[in-house]
Amino acid sequence: MNPTLKMGVTVLALTCLACLAACSEKPQTFTGGGKQDSAAYLGTGSAFVAPGWKVGDKTSWEQQLKTRMQNSQNDYSKAN
């Protein structure tokens, strides 16, 4: 048998196997109840929070985000 033909048959066989493997995937369906999302400012129940932030206080949460953005994520304020 011609080596080129042998390689072509091998590639074709591997391609067919790959296609058949893709057809055997099990469906992924959501069956759990799951946790409902809540507003971020309501907290996580963890004791590790930023100082000055009060759990459940939306204004305090927004102020913490503004402060964090200005102090650590604003490259213009770091340039000085």
Secondary structure, DSSP 8 states (H G I E B T S, - for coil): --HHHHHHHHHHHHHHHHHHHHHT-------S-------GGG--S-S---TT--TT-HHHHHHHHHHHHHHHS-HHHH--
